[in-house]
Amino acid sequence: MFKPKIVVIFCITLLITATAWKVSLDNKPQSEIVTTSLFPALIDSVNEITEITIEDRKFKSILRKIEGSWYLHNKDNYPASTSGIKRLALELSNLAILETKTSLADKYAKLGVNDLSLEGSLASKITVSAGEKKLVSLLVGLSPKGTSTAQRYIRLSDATAAQLVAGQITASTNPIDWLDPQIIDIDSKSIRRLTIDVPDEQKIIISKKSESEDFFNLQEVPESFEMKSKTIISSIPAILMDLRLNNVVSAQLVTDLEPTQKTRITTFSGLEILLKDYIWENKHYTVFEASQEKDTDKPLDEMQNAAIEKINSKLHGWAYEIPAYKRRMINRKFDDLIRPKENSDQM
């Protein structure tokens, strides 16, 4: 008489268990989100890309591929950093649509995807072309608040719908960020002599006799004077150590002007670097030239000639704005580097 009750209880228990299991499945967080690639064909066309433009309301960078090499078109075709270009192409290829947000133009500003022509636009625009064919044209907006993964709001330039995408976009609109920043790198230990020549001022000559010496000496110091600071004087030849640019323009813009200063640096190996400073548009620009040391008959070996050729092939034709702290190293006056000897007779 108890068997029917047991069967009923068993069925009810089974039903409750099954229902609870289904509810737990329905409430379980989803670990995977189905996404759609934004530019599925881009990865197959990477080698065909010939131009990339990245712009916002403040900056614009136009990168062009000419005979297999990348140049920054709006920086007089200065060589561009290929690593940044490859990274951008990969980032765009990896963008995946998470969801469509809005097609209402009055909502664009909140997502940061309104047109660049509008005052206060926070968007940046990226355009990628292969010849006459446009592969990518999109407005990149803000990142959603509170997300733990890389996500951005975007809007295709020819579309009205703004979308949320997964993926990183790090492309800078500032042209300087697309340049190889290093101009030259020569350790001050290898420098034998440095001369600073400014019109109507006493020439500054700094030198040392061997590479093993730690300090440089100022030449032609009057007998009743001495160097004010060996440390300051010895820091001047560090001008070429990891020297990086703040800006760069074509040397044709400045070389017809009169140099404001010439700095000649000679190494123990016989390499000589001439720095000519010019003022253009109220900024100081420097033109670099490498050559064999003047006033010597000692021939350069193959390695030294290769070094000169490498420097000139990179720097010839360009005028560089260098960092202020580097320029201060060579903006010296002779009288500021000396002081009267304490025990000298005063007249």
C-alpha positions in Angstrom: 0.0 0.0 0.0 3.0 2.3 0.4 4.5 1.6 -3.1 2.2 4.1 -5.0 3.1 6.9 -2.5 6.8 6.1 -2.9 6.5 6.3 -6.7 4.6 9.6 -6.5 7.2 11.1 -4.1 10.0 9.9 -6.4 8.4 11.6 -9.4 7.8 14.8 -7.6 11.5 14.9 -6.4 12.7 14.1 -9.9 10.6 16.9 -11.4 11.8 19.4 -8.8 15.4 18.4 -9.4 15.1 18.8 -13.2 13.4 22.2 -12.8 16.2 23.4 -10.5 18.8 22.2 -12.9 17.2 24.0 -15.9 16.9 27.2 -13.9 20.6 27.0 -12.9 21.5 26.6 -16.5 19.4 29.6 -17.5 21.0 31.8 -14.8 24.6 30.7 -15.4 26.8 33.6 -16.7 27.7 33.2 -20.4 31.5 32.9 -20.7 31.5 33.4 -24.5 29.9 36.2 -26.6 29.1 35.6 -30.2 30.9 38.3 -32.2 31.1 39.3 -35.9 34.4 40.6 -37.4 34.2 44.2 -38.4 36.7 44.0 -41.2 37.0 40.3 -42.1 38.8 40.8 -45.4 41.4 43.3 -44.1 44.0 40.7 -42.9 44.2 39.3 -46.4 44.8 42.7 -47.9 47.4 44.0 -45.4 50.3 43.8 -48.0 48.2 45.8 -50.5 47.7 48.8 -48.2 49.2 52.0 -49.7 47.8 54.8 -47.5 46.6 55.3 -43.9 45.1 58.5 -42.5 44.5 59.0 -38.8 43.0 62.4 -37.8 41.0 64.2 -35.1 40.2 67.9 -34.7 43.7 68.7 -33.5 46.1 66.5 -35.5 46.3 64.6 -38.8 48.8 62.0 -39.9 49.0 60.8 -43.5 51.1 57.7 -44.1 51.9 56.6 -47.6 53.8 53.6 -49.0 56.2 54.5 -51.7 58.2 51.8 -53.5 57.8 49.4 -50.6 58.7 51.9 -47.8 56.4 53.9 -45.5 56.6 57.7 -45.2 54.8 60.4 -43.4 53.4 62.5 -46.2 52.5 65.6 -44.1 56.1 65.6 -42.6 57.8 66.1 -46.0 57.8 62.3 -46.5 60.0 61.6 -43.5 60.4 57.8 -43.0 57.6 56.4 -40.8 57.8 53.7 -38.1 56.7 50.4 -39.7 56.0 48.8 -36.3 53.2 51.2 -35.6 51.6 50.6 -39.1 51.7 46.8 -38.6 50.2 47.1 -35.1 47.3 49.3 -36.5 46.5 46.9 -39.3 46.4 44.0 -36.8 44.2 45.9 -34.4 41.7 46.8 -37.1 41.7 43.2 -38.3 40.9 42.0 -34.8 37.9 44.3 -34.2 34.7 42.4 -33.6 31.1 43.8 -33.3 29.5 43.2 -29.9 26.3 45.1 -30.5 24.6 47.9 -32.4 24.0 50.9 -30.2 22.1 53.8 -31.9 21.4 55.3 -35.3 20.3 58.6 -33.9 22.7 61.5 -34.7 21.9 63.4 -31.5 23.2 60.4 -29.5 26.6 60.2 -31.3 28.3 62.8 -29.1 27.6 60.7 -26.0 29.5 57.8 -27.6 32.2 60.0 -29.1 31.4 59.1 -32.7 30.1 62.4 -34.1 31.6 63.9 -37.2 35.0 65.6 -37.0 33.5 68.7 -38.6 31.4 69.3 -35.5 32.8 71.5 -32.7 33.8 69.5 -29.7 33.9 66.1 -31.5 36.0 63.6 -29.5 36.2 61.1 -32.4 39.3 60.1 -34.4 38.9 59.0 -37.9 40.9 56.2 -39.5 41.0 55.6 -43.3 42.9 52.7 -44.9 43.3 52.4 -48.6 44.8 50.1 -51.2 45.4 52.2 -54.2 42.0 53.7 -55.2 40.1 51.1 -53.1 39.0 52.2 -49.6 39.4 49.2 -47.2 38.6 51.0 -43.9 36.9 54.2 -43.0 35.6 54.6 -39.4 35.1 57.0 -36.6 36.6 55.8 -33.3 34.8 57.0 -30.2 35.0 56.5 -26.4 35.4 53.3 -24.4 32.4 52.2 -22.3 32.7 52.9 -18.6 33.2 50.0 -16.2 34.3 47.4 -18.8 37.3 45.2 -17.9 38.1 44.3 -21.6 39.2 46.5 -24.5 36.0 47.9 -26.1 35.3 51.0 -28.1 32.3 52.7 -29.7 32.8 53.1 -33.4 30.8 54.2 -36.5 31.6 53.4 -40.1 31.9 56.6 -42.0 29.2 55.7 -44.5 26.8 54.3 -41.9 24.4 55.8 -39.4 24.5 53.0 -36.8 27.0 53.3 -34.0 28.4 50.0 -32.7 30.2 48.6 -29.7 33.3 46.6 -30.7 35.7 44.4 -28.9 39.4 45.2 -29.5 42.2 47.6 -29.0 42.8 50.7 -31.2 46.0 52.6 -30.2 46.6 54.7 -33.4 47.8 58.2 -32.6 46.7 61.2 -34.7 49.9 63.1 -33.9 52.4 62.9 -36.8 55.4 62.9 -34.4 54.2 59.6 -32.9 54.6 57.9 -36.3 58.3 58.8 -36.6 61.4 56.9 -35.5 62.4 59.3 -32.7 66.1 58.6 -32.5 68.4 60.9 -34.5 71.8 59.7 -33.5 73.4 57.9 -30.6 77.2 58.4 -29.9 78.6 57.8 -26.4 80.4 60.8 -25.0 83.3 58.4 -24.0 84.2 58.1 -27.6 84.4 61.8 -28.2 87.9 63.4 -28.3 87.0 67.1 -29.1 84.0 69.4 -29.2 84.0 72.9 -30.6 81.1 75.4 -30.3 81.4 78.3 -32.7 78.9 81.2 -32.4 79.4 84.4 -34.4 80.9 87.3 -32.4 81.5 85.1 -29.3 84.6 83.3 -28.1 84.9 79.8 -29.4 84.4 77.0 -26.9 86.8 74.0 -27.3 86.4 71.0 -25.0 88.7 67.9 -25.3 90.3 65.0 -23.6 93.5 63.0 -24.5 92.2 59.4 -24.2 88.9 57.5 -24.0 89.7 56.3 -20.5 89.5 59.8 -19.1 86.3 60.6 -17.3 86.5 64.4 -17.6 86.9 66.9 -20.5 89.0 70.0 -20.3 88.1 73.5 -21.5 90.9 74.8 -23.8 92.4 78.4 -23.9 91.4 79.3 -20.4 93.1 82.6 -19.4 96.0 82.2 -17.0 94.2 83.9 -14.1 91.0 81.8 -14.5 90.0 78.2 -14.1 87.1 76.0 -15.2 84.1 76.7 -13.1 82.8 73.1 -13.2 84.5 70.0 -14.7 81.1 68.2 -14.4 79.2 70.8 -16.5 81.9 70.9 -19.1 82.1 67.1 -19.3 78.4 66.9 -19.8 78.4 68.9 -23.0 79.7 66.1 -25.2 76.7 64.0 -24.2 74.7 66.0 -26.7 74.8 63.0 -29.2 73.9 60.3 -26.6 70.5 58.9 -27.5 69.5 62.2 -29.2 65.8 62.2 -30.1 63.7 64.5 -32.1 60.8 66.8 -31.0 60.1 67.7 -34.7 61.6 67.4 -38.1 61.3 69.5 -41.4 62.9 69.4 -44.7 66.4 71.0 -44.6 65.5 73.0 -47.7 63.5 75.3 -45.4 66.5 76.4 -43.4 69.8 75.9 -45.3 69.5 79.2 -47.1 69.5 80.9 -43.8 72.6 82.0 -41.9 73.5 79.4 -39.1 73.3 80.8 -35.6 75.8 78.3 -34.3 78.1 75.5 -35.5 79.1 72.6 -33.2 81.8 70.2 -34.4 82.3 66.9 -32.6 85.2 64.6 -33.3 85.6 61.0 -32.1 88.8 59.1 -31.3 88.0 56.9 -34.4 88.2 59.9 -36.7 84.5 60.4 -37.2 83.3 64.0 -37.3 79.8 65.3 -36.8 78.9 68.9 -37.7 75.8 70.4 -36.2 74.5 73.6 -37.8 71.7 75.5 -35.9 69.1 77.6 -37.6 66.1 79.6 -36.5 62.9 79.0 -38.6 59.4 80.0 -37.6 60.8 81.0 -34.1 62.2 77.5 -33.4 65.7 76.2 -33.4 66.4 73.4 -36.0 69.7 71.5 -36.4 71.2 70.0 -39.6 73.6 67.1 -39.1 76.5 66.1 -41.4 79.0 63.2 -40.8 82.5 63.2 -42.4 86.1 62.3 -41.8 88.0 64.3 -39.2 89.4 67.5 -40.7 93.1 68.3 -40.6 94.2 64.7 -40.6 95.8 62.4 -43.3 94.9 59.2 -41.5 92.6 57.2 -43.7 89.3 55.8 -42.4 88.8 52.1 -42.4 85.9 50.3 -44.0 83.8 50.3 -40.7 84.3 54.0 -40.2 83.3 54.8 -43.8 80.2 52.7 -43.3 79.4 54.6 -40.2 79.6 58.0 -42.0 77.5 56.6 -44.9 74.8 55.3 -42.5 74.5 58.5 -40.6 74.3 60.7 -43.7 71.8 58.4 -45.5 69.5 58.8 -42.5 70.0 62.4 -41.6 70.8 64.2 -44.9 68.1 66.5 -46.1 66.5 67.0 -42.7 66.5 69.7 -40.0 65.6 68.5 -36.5 64.1 70.3 -33.5 65.9 68.6 -30.5 64.7 68.5 -26.9 65.3 71.7 -24.8 67.5 69.9 -22.3 69.8 68.7 -25.1 70.0 72.2 -26.7 71.0 73.7 -23.3 74.1 71.5 -23.3 75.5 73.4 -26.3 74.0 76.8 -25.7 76.9 77.9 -23.7 79.0 81.0 -23.5 82.7 80.8 -22.7 82.6 83.3 -19.9 79.9 81.2 -18.1 82.3 78.2 -18.0 85.2 79.9 -16.2 85.8 81.8 -12.9 88.8 83.7 -11.5 91.3 81.7 -9.6 90.9 82.2 -5.8 94.6 82.9 -5.4 95.1 85.0 -8.5 96.3 88.6 -8.2 93.5 91.0 -8.8 94.5 94.1 -10.7 
